[in-house]
Amino acid sequence: MGAIAQRKITVVGAGYVGMTCAQLAAQKNLASEVVVIDVNEGRAKGIALDLNQMAAVEGFRTRVTGTADPKATWGSDLFIVTAGLPRKPGMSRSDLLETNGKIIAQVAQYVRDGSPESIVIVVTNPLDSMVHLMRVKTGFPGKRVVGMAGVLDSARFCWFIAEEAKVNVADVDAMVLGAHGDSMVPVAEYCTLNGVPLPKLVAKPKIDAMADRTRNGGAEIVGLLKTGSAFFAPAAASVQMASSILNDEKRMLPCACLLNGQYGIEGLYMGVPAVLGAQGVERIVELPLDNESRILMNKTAAAIAKDVELLRELRLV
Protein backbone atom coordinates (compact mmCIF):
# COMPACT_ATOMS: atom_id res chain seq x y z
CA MET A 1 0.00 0.00 0.00
CA GLY A 2 1.53 3.32 -1.11
CA ALA A 3 2.09 6.31 1.11
CA ILE A 4 -0.85 8.62 1.57
CA ALA A 5 -0.42 12.15 0.19
CA GLN A 6 0.48 14.63 2.91
CA ARG A 7 -2.20 17.18 2.17
CA LYS A 8 -5.23 18.65 3.86
CA ILE A 9 -8.87 18.96 2.82
CA THR A 10 -11.38 21.05 4.75
CA VAL A 11 -15.11 20.38 4.47
CA VAL A 12 -17.09 23.43 5.58
CA GLY A 13 -20.44 22.44 7.05
CA ALA A 14 -21.27 19.24 8.91
CA GLY A 15 -24.73 18.68 7.47
CA TYR A 16 -25.55 15.56 5.48
CA VAL A 17 -23.69 16.68 2.36
CA GLY A 18 -20.64 17.80 4.36
CA MET A 19 -20.36 14.67 6.47
CA THR A 20 -20.75 12.45 3.39
CA CYS A 21 -18.03 14.45 1.61
CA ALA A 22 -15.76 13.84 4.59
CA GLN A 23 -16.57 10.13 4.56
CA LEU A 24 -15.90 9.69 0.83
CA ALA A 25 -12.72 11.78 0.89
CA ALA A 26 -11.41 9.74 3.83
CA GLN A 27 -12.33 6.38 2.30
CA LYS A 28 -10.53 7.36 -0.91
CA ASN A 29 -7.45 8.48 1.09
CA LEU A 30 -7.48 11.78 -0.80
CA ALA A 31 -5.53 13.52 1.97
CA SER A 32 -3.68 12.72 5.16
CA GLU A 33 -6.13 14.94 7.05
CA VAL A 34 -9.76 15.93 6.48
CA VAL A 35 -11.05 18.76 8.66
CA VAL A 36 -14.79 19.12 9.22
CA ILE A 37 -15.67 22.61 10.46
CA ASP A 38 -19.11 23.66 11.63
CA VAL A 39 -20.57 26.26 13.98
CA ASN A 40 -21.95 23.26 15.91
CA GLU A 41 -18.63 22.06 17.28
CA GLY A 42 -20.09 18.97 18.95
CA ARG A 43 -21.56 17.73 15.68
CA ALA A 44 -18.27 18.27 13.83
CA LYS A 45 -16.28 16.48 16.53
CA GLY A 46 -18.81 13.65 16.73
CA ILE A 47 -18.70 13.04 12.97
CA ALA A 48 -14.89 13.09 13.05
CA LEU A 49 -14.74 10.58 15.91
CA ASP A 50 -17.23 8.29 14.19
CA LEU A 51 -15.27 8.38 10.93
CA ASN A 52 -11.95 7.76 12.67
CA GLN A 53 -13.48 4.68 14.31
CA MET A 54 -14.83 3.62 10.91
CA ALA A 55 -11.21 3.58 9.67
CA ALA A 56 -10.60 0.55 11.88
CA VAL A 57 -13.18 -1.33 9.78
CA GLU A 58 -12.58 0.16 6.33
CA GLY A 59 -8.79 0.45 6.56
CA PHE A 60 -8.40 4.01 5.27
CA ARG A 61 -5.53 6.08 6.66
CA THR A 62 -6.95 9.59 6.52
CA ARG A 63 -7.37 11.23 9.91
CA VAL A 64 -10.53 13.28 10.38
CA THR A 65 -10.66 16.31 12.67
CA GLY A 66 -13.83 18.07 13.84
CA THR A 67 -13.74 21.70 14.90
CA ALA A 68 -15.46 25.07 15.07
CA ASP A 69 -12.13 26.96 14.98
CA PRO A 70 -11.23 28.46 11.59
CA LYS A 71 -7.53 28.29 12.50
CA ALA A 72 -7.77 24.49 12.36
CA THR A 73 -8.39 24.82 8.61
CA TRP A 74 -5.25 26.84 7.92
CA GLY A 75 -2.86 25.27 5.44
CA SER A 76 -5.60 23.41 3.59
CA ASP A 77 -4.94 22.45 -0.02
CA LEU A 78 -8.63 22.29 -0.91
CA PHE A 79 -11.97 23.34 0.57
CA ILE A 80 -15.39 21.84 -0.12
CA VAL A 81 -17.91 24.43 1.07
CA THR A 82 -21.33 22.99 1.91
CA ALA A 83 -22.37 25.39 4.70
CA GLY A 84 -25.64 27.24 4.27
CA LEU A 85 -29.36 27.02 4.85
CA PRO A 86 -31.92 25.52 2.48
CA ARG A 87 -34.69 27.72 1.17
CA LYS A 88 -37.64 27.50 3.57
CA PRO A 89 -41.34 28.19 2.96
CA GLY A 90 -41.96 31.93 2.87
CA MET A 91 -38.29 32.73 2.24
CA SER A 92 -37.70 34.83 -0.87
CA ARG A 93 -34.70 34.30 -3.17
CA SER A 94 -33.32 37.58 -1.85
CA ASP A 95 -33.60 36.26 1.73
CA LEU A 96 -31.72 33.10 0.77
CA LEU A 97 -29.01 35.06 -1.03
CA GLU A 98 -28.53 37.31 1.98
CA THR A 99 -28.49 34.49 4.55
CA ASN A 100 -26.12 32.19 2.70
CA GLY A 101 -24.14 35.10 1.29
CA LYS A 102 -23.18 36.18 4.80
CA ILE A 103 -22.06 32.61 5.56
CA ILE A 104 -19.96 32.43 2.40
CA ALA A 105 -18.38 35.80 3.17
CA GLN A 106 -17.31 34.57 6.63
CA VAL A 107 -15.88 31.36 5.19
CA ALA A 108 -14.04 33.26 2.46
CA GLN A 109 -12.24 35.34 5.08
CA TYR A 110 -10.58 32.39 6.81
CA VAL A 111 -9.94 30.63 3.51
CA ARG A 112 -8.08 33.72 2.26
CA ASP A 113 -6.23 34.37 5.51
CA GLY A 114 -5.17 30.84 6.40
CA SER A 115 -4.98 28.96 3.08
CA PRO A 116 -4.08 31.55 0.44
CA GLU A 117 -2.93 28.97 -2.12
CA SER A 118 -5.93 26.66 -1.77
CA ILE A 119 -8.57 25.66 -4.31
CA VAL A 120 -12.25 26.06 -3.34
CA ILE A 121 -15.20 23.94 -4.47
CA VAL A 122 -18.50 25.65 -3.58
CA VAL A 123 -21.64 23.54 -3.08
CA THR A 124 -23.82 26.07 -1.19
CA ASN A 125 -26.98 27.28 -2.93
CA PRO A 126 -27.90 29.38 -4.81
CA LEU A 127 -24.82 27.81 -6.36
CA ASP A 128 -23.85 30.11 -9.23
CA SER A 129 -24.13 33.30 -7.20
CA MET A 130 -22.43 31.79 -4.13
CA VAL A 131 -19.37 30.69 -6.10
CA HIS A 132 -19.24 34.20 -7.62
CA LEU A 133 -19.32 35.66 -4.11
CA MET A 134 -16.60 33.28 -2.88
CA ARG A 135 -14.25 34.37 -5.65
CA VAL A 136 -14.88 38.07 -4.97
CA LYS A 137 -14.38 37.70 -1.21
CA THR A 138 -11.26 35.52 -1.42
CA GLY A 139 -9.73 37.51 -4.26
CA PHE A 140 -8.51 34.22 -5.73
CA PRO A 141 -8.06 33.72 -9.47
CA GLY A 142 -11.18 32.29 -11.10
CA LYS A 143 -9.42 29.01 -11.86
CA ARG A 144 -9.08 28.32 -8.11
CA VAL A 145 -12.76 28.85 -7.23
CA VAL A 146 -15.24 26.47 -8.86
CA GLY A 147 -18.83 25.41 -8.22
CA MET A 148 -20.22 21.89 -7.98
CA ALA A 149 -23.47 21.49 -9.90
CA GLY A 150 -22.95 20.11 -13.38
CA VAL A 151 -21.51 16.79 -12.18
CA LEU A 152 -24.59 16.27 -10.01
CA ASP A 153 -27.10 17.41 -12.63
CA SER A 154 -25.40 15.28 -15.30
CA ALA A 155 -25.46 12.27 -12.98
CA ARG A 156 -29.21 12.70 -12.53
CA PHE A 157 -29.69 12.95 -16.30
CA CYS A 158 -27.53 9.82 -16.74
CA TRP A 159 -29.73 7.84 -14.36
CA PHE A 160 -32.97 8.89 -16.03
CA ILE A 161 -31.52 8.01 -19.46
CA ALA A 162 -30.33 4.61 -18.24
CA GLU A 163 -33.77 3.83 -16.83
CA GLU A 164 -35.54 4.88 -20.03
CA ALA A 165 -33.15 3.09 -22.38
CA LYS A 166 -32.87 0.07 -20.06
CA VAL A 167 -29.06 0.08 -20.07
CA ASN A 168 -26.35 0.10 -17.41
CA VAL A 169 -25.85 3.63 -16.12
CA ALA A 170 -22.08 3.12 -16.43
CA ASP A 171 -22.51 3.19 -20.22
CA VAL A 172 -24.26 6.59 -20.21
CA ASP A 173 -22.44 9.91 -20.60
CA ALA A 174 -24.58 13.02 -20.22
CA MET A 175 -23.90 16.74 -20.24
CA VAL A 176 -25.85 19.42 -18.37
CA LEU A 177 -24.79 23.06 -18.72
CA GLY A 178 -25.95 26.40 -17.33
CA ALA A 179 -27.24 27.33 -13.90
CA HIS A 180 -27.93 24.87 -11.09
CA GLY A 181 -31.70 25.28 -11.03
CA ASP A 182 -34.75 25.20 -13.21
CA SER A 183 -32.95 27.05 -16.02
CA MET A 184 -30.21 24.41 -16.40
CA VAL A 185 -29.55 23.13 -19.92
CA PRO A 186 -29.43 19.34 -20.42
CA VAL A 187 -27.74 19.01 -23.85
CA ALA A 188 -29.09 15.87 -25.52
CA GLU A 189 -26.81 16.21 -28.55
CA TYR A 190 -23.79 15.51 -26.30
CA CYS A 191 -25.35 12.55 -24.46
CA THR A 192 -24.23 9.08 -25.52
CA LEU A 193 -24.83 5.46 -24.56
CA ASN A 194 -21.50 3.68 -25.00
CA GLY A 195 -20.76 6.06 -27.87
CA VAL A 196 -24.21 5.95 -29.50
CA PRO A 197 -25.90 9.40 -29.54
CA LEU A 198 -28.95 9.55 -27.29
CA PRO A 199 -31.29 10.88 -30.07
CA LYS A 200 -30.57 7.72 -32.07
CA LEU A 201 -32.06 5.56 -29.32
CA VAL A 202 -34.70 7.65 -27.55
CA ALA A 203 -37.46 9.78 -29.11
CA LYS A 204 -37.33 13.55 -28.56
CA PRO A 205 -40.52 13.77 -26.43
CA LYS A 206 -39.01 11.29 -23.97
CA ILE A 207 -35.68 13.14 -24.00
CA ASP A 208 -37.52 16.39 -23.25
CA ALA A 209 -39.38 14.72 -20.39
CA MET A 210 -36.11 13.43 -18.92
CA ALA A 211 -34.56 16.89 -19.27
CA ASP A 212 -37.48 18.41 -17.34
CA ARG A 213 -37.16 15.75 -14.66
CA THR A 214 -33.43 16.58 -14.39
CA ARG A 215 -34.22 20.27 -13.92
CA ASN A 216 -36.49 19.31 -11.03
CA GLY A 217 -34.24 16.51 -9.74
CA GLY A 218 -33.52 18.11 -6.39
CA ALA A 219 -37.14 19.08 -5.78
CA GLU A 220 -38.27 15.53 -6.57
CA ILE A 221 -36.00 14.13 -3.86
CA VAL A 222 -37.09 16.81 -1.38
CA GLY A 223 -40.71 15.87 -2.07
CA LEU A 224 -40.03 12.20 -1.44
CA LEU A 225 -37.96 12.71 1.72
CA LYS A 226 -40.44 15.28 3.15
CA THR A 227 -37.66 16.62 5.38
CA GLY A 228 -34.17 17.26 4.03
CA SER A 229 -32.70 17.05 0.55
CA ALA A 230 -30.29 14.98 -1.53
CA PHE A 231 -26.85 14.35 -0.07
CA PHE A 232 -25.30 11.11 -1.40
CA ALA A 233 -25.02 12.22 -5.03
CA PRO A 234 -24.04 15.85 -4.26
CA ALA A 235 -21.26 14.63 -1.96
CA ALA A 236 -20.02 12.06 -4.50
CA ALA A 237 -19.98 14.75 -7.21
CA SER A 238 -17.99 17.12 -4.98
CA VAL A 239 -15.43 14.47 -4.10
CA GLN A 240 -15.04 13.46 -7.76
CA MET A 241 -14.09 17.06 -8.51
CA ALA A 242 -11.72 17.15 -5.51
CA SER A 243 -10.05 13.94 -6.66
CA SER A 244 -9.50 15.28 -10.17
CA ILE A 245 -7.87 18.42 -8.73
CA LEU A 246 -5.76 16.86 -5.99
CA ASN A 247 -4.59 13.91 -8.09
CA ASP A 248 -4.17 16.02 -11.24
CA GLU A 249 -6.45 13.62 -13.11
CA LYS A 250 -7.48 16.24 -15.67
CA ARG A 251 -11.04 14.92 -15.84
CA MET A 252 -13.37 16.89 -18.08
CA LEU A 253 -16.34 17.58 -15.82
CA PRO A 254 -19.25 20.02 -16.06
CA CYS A 255 -18.89 22.56 -13.26
CA ALA A 256 -19.56 26.23 -12.53
CA CYS A 257 -16.61 28.18 -13.90
CA LEU A 258 -15.89 31.87 -14.39
CA LEU A 259 -16.51 32.64 -18.06
CA ASN A 260 -14.44 35.22 -19.90
CA GLY A 261 -16.07 35.27 -23.30
CA GLN A 262 -16.70 31.54 -23.65
CA TYR A 263 -20.23 30.80 -24.89
CA GLY A 264 -20.53 34.56 -25.48
CA ILE A 265 -20.74 35.24 -21.72
CA GLU A 266 -18.45 37.52 -19.72
CA GLY A 267 -17.80 37.69 -15.98
CA LEU A 268 -20.38 35.17 -14.77
CA TYR A 269 -20.06 31.74 -13.21
CA MET A 270 -21.97 29.13 -15.18
CA GLY A 271 -21.96 25.37 -15.61
CA VAL A 272 -19.70 24.37 -18.53
CA PRO A 273 -17.37 21.45 -19.32
CA ALA A 274 -13.95 22.06 -17.79
CA VAL A 275 -10.71 20.17 -17.32
CA LEU A 276 -9.89 19.96 -13.60
CA GLY A 277 -6.29 19.41 -12.54
CA ALA A 278 -3.66 20.54 -10.07
CA GLN A 279 -4.19 24.21 -10.96
CA GLY A 280 -7.95 23.99 -10.53
CA VAL A 281 -9.89 24.86 -13.69
CA GLU A 282 -7.15 24.31 -16.24
CA ARG A 283 -9.26 24.70 -19.35
CA ILE A 284 -12.87 25.50 -20.23
CA VAL A 285 -14.17 23.45 -23.15
CA GLU A 286 -16.43 25.41 -25.48
CA LEU A 287 -18.88 23.13 -27.28
CA PRO A 288 -20.76 24.08 -30.44
CA LEU A 289 -24.42 24.38 -29.46
CA ASP A 290 -27.54 24.21 -31.57
CA ASN A 291 -29.88 27.21 -31.58
CA GLU A 292 -32.18 25.78 -28.91
CA SER A 293 -29.34 25.10 -26.46
CA ARG A 294 -27.73 28.50 -27.11
CA ILE A 295 -31.02 30.28 -26.43
CA LEU A 296 -31.37 28.35 -23.17
CA MET A 297 -27.77 29.21 -22.20
CA ASN A 298 -28.49 32.90 -22.71
CA LYS A 299 -31.65 32.56 -20.62
CA THR A 300 -29.78 30.88 -17.77
CA ALA A 301 -27.06 33.56 -17.96
CA ALA A 302 -29.73 36.22 -17.48
CA ALA A 303 -31.05 34.39 -14.39
CA ILE A 304 -27.54 34.20 -12.89
CA ALA A 305 -26.87 37.88 -13.66
CA LYS A 306 -30.06 38.77 -11.80
CA ASP A 307 -28.83 36.95 -8.68
CA VAL A 308 -25.44 38.67 -8.90
CA GLU A 309 -27.22 42.02 -9.12
CA LEU A 310 -29.20 41.07 -5.99
CA LEU A 311 -25.89 40.41 -4.21
CA ARG A 312 -24.81 43.93 -5.13
CA GLU A 313 -28.07 45.40 -3.85
CA LEU A 314 -27.51 43.52 -0.59
CA ARG A 315 -23.98 44.96 -0.52
CA LEU A 316 -22.41 41.54 -0.31
CA VAL A 317 -20.19 42.19 -3.35
N, C-alpha and C positions, 0 to 999 in steps of 0.2 A: 504494500500500500504506500503510495507516494506521499511526500510531505504536503501538508495543507498550506495553502497560500497565507502568508502573514499579512492579512489585510482586515479591514473593519467595515462592516455594514451597519448602518443605523436605520431601524424601522420606526417611523414617527407615528404614534397612535397604536394603542393596544386593543382596538376593537377586533371584530372577527377577521376583517381583511388583514390588519396589521399582524395579529398573532399567527395567522396562516402563512403570511409572508415569512415571518421569522422561522416557523417550522420548516417550510420548504427550503429556505436558504441554508438552514442548519443541516438538514438531511442531505443536501447536495454538497456540503462542505465548501460553500462558495467563499467563506472567509474564516479566519481563525477566531473572530469574535463577531457576534451579532448583538447589537444593543437595541433593546426595546424601550422607548421613552414614551411616557404618558403622564398627564397631569394626575392621574390616579396611580400613585406610586405602588400601592399594594397590588393592584392588578398587574402592573408591569413586572414587579418582582415575582409574583405568583406564577405568571406565564413562563418567565425565565427559569424558575426552579423546576417547574413541570417539564419543560423541554430538556433541561440538563439531565433530569432523571430518565427521560425518554432515550437519551443517548446511550444509556446502559443497555437498552434493548436493541436499538437500531444500529448502534456502532458508529455514529457520526462523531467527529472530533471537534466540531465547532462549539465554542463556549458561548452561552447566551447570558446576557446581563440585563436586568430590569432596573429602571431608574426613572426619576422625575427631574434629575439634574442635567441641564443642557451641557455642562462641562464634561459629563461622561461620554458625550458624543464626539468630542473634539478629536481630530485626527482621523475621522472617517473617510474612507475612499468613496463611498456611495451611500446616498440616502434614498429610502423609499418612503414617501410622505403620504400617509393614509388618514391623518388626523382631520377631523371636521365633523359637522353635524349633517344628518340627512334632512332633506326638505320635509317639513311637517305640515299637516293640514292648517290652512290659514296663513302660512308663511309665503310671502311674495318672493319672486326671484331676486329682487333687490335686497330683501331681508337675508336671504341665503348668501348672496354675494358678500354682504357686509359681515355677517357672522363668521363665515369660513375665511373671508379675506383677512380678517384680523388675526385668525389663527395662523394662516400662512405667513403673514408679515412677521409674527413672533418667531416662527420656525426659521424663516429666512435669516433673521438676525444671528441666531447661534450657528447656523450653517456657514454663513459668511465669516463670522468671527473665529470659529474654531476649526473649520475644515475648508479653508479657502481654495483648495485644489480639487475638491470633491465634485462628483457628478450627482445630479438630483433627478429622481423619477417621481413625478407628482401623480397621485391617484385621486386626491380630494376633488369633489365636485363643487360647483360646475367646472369640469375639468379644464376646458380650453382657456377660460379666463383665470383660473387658479395657477396654471403653469405660466401664463403670461405674468401674473403678479409675482410669482417666485423669482422669475428671471430679473424683473425690475428691482425687486428688493435685495436680491443677492448681488446684483451687478455682474453676474457671471456671463460669459459668452453664451450665446444661444445654443451652441452645440453641447454644452454641459448641463442644460436644463431641458428635460423632455417629459412629455405627458403620456401616461398609460391609458389607452382607450381602444385604439385600433386593433391591438392583439386580442383583446377581449371581444370586441364587436365582431371581428372576423371569425373568432372561435365559435361564437353563437351561430353565425351564418353557416359555418362549416357543418355544425351539428344538424341544423335544419335541412341542409342540402343532403347530408348523408341519410337522414331519415326518409326524405322524399324519394331519393334515388335508390334507396335500399342497398347502400354500399358501406364499406368500412370507413369511418370518419378519418382514419389515417391516410386514406387515398384522396381526400378532398383538400384543395387549397382555395381559400377565398380571400377577397380583398374588400375591406370597408374603409372608405376615406371620409374626410370632413369632420364635423363636430361630433362629440360624444353626446348624443341626444337624439331627439326625433327628427333632426335635419341631417343626420348622418347619410352617407352615400354608399350603399352596397353596390359594387361595380361588377355586374354579372359577366361582362365581357372578359374579365381577368380571373374568373373562377374556373377551376378545372377539376376533373375527377381522374386522377392518375394520367394527366396530360390531355384528357378529352375535354374540350370547352363545354361548360355547363349548358349553354343554349342548344347544344347538339343532343342533349339527353333529357332536358326538362323544358316543358312548354313555358312561354313567357308569362301567362297568367299565374302559374304556380311559382315562377321565379319572383314575380312581383309580390305575391303573398308572403313568400319567405323573407323578402327584403323588408316588408312592413313588420313582420314578426321580429326581425332582428332589431329594427328601430325601437321596438317596444320590449326588447328582451329583458331589460332590468325591471321594468314595471310588471311584466308577467310573473317574474319570480317573487317580487314584493307581494303581488296579489295572492300567490299560492302560500307564501310563508305567513302572511297576515301581520307578523311583526318581524322587522329586520329586512335585509336585502342580501343579494348574492355576495358570496365571499370566497368560495373555492376557486372559481374561474378567474375573478379579478386578481387574487393573490398569485395564482399560477402564471398569469400573463405578466405581472410585475416582475416576478422572479425570472421568467424567461428573458425579459429585457435586461435585468441585472446580470444574468449569466453571460449574455452576449457582450456586454460592456466589460465586465471584470475579466472574462477569459478571452477577450479580443476575438470573439467568434465571427464577427462581421456578418451576423444574420441580417437579412433584409426583412424588416418587420414594420407593419403600419403603426405609427405612433404620432403623437402631437408634437410637431416640430415648428420652429420659428421659420416662416417663409420670407424669403427676400427676392420676390419676383417669380418664384416657381408657381406654376398654375395660374399666373397672372395676379398673384396676391402678394402684398407687401406688408411686413411688420405685424402679422398675426400668427398665432399658433393654430395649427390645424392638422388633422390626421392625414398623413401621407406616408408612402413607403419610404423607409430610411434604412441605411446600413449602420448598425450599432457596433462599435468597437471600443478600443481602449481610450479613444479621445471623446467618446460619447456619440453624438450624431456625426458620423464621418462623411456621409453623403446622403442627400435627398434625391430620390429617384422620381423623375417627372414622367408620368405615363401619358401617352396620347389618350384623350377621352372623347367619346362621342358627344354629340350636342346635348343629349339628355343629361348625361353625367356632368358635363361642364356647367350647365344651367343650375343643377343641384349644388355643385361646389360653390358657385357664386352666391347661391341662396344661403348656404351654411356659413359662408364667410361673413355675410351681412348679419347673421344671428350672433356670431362670435364678436364682431365689431360692436354690436349693441351692448353686449355684456362688458366689454372693455370700456366703453363710454360710461356705463354705470359705475364701474370702478373709479373712474375719474371724478364723477359727480360725488361719490362717497369719499373722495380724497384719499383713496387707498393707493393710487399710483399718481 
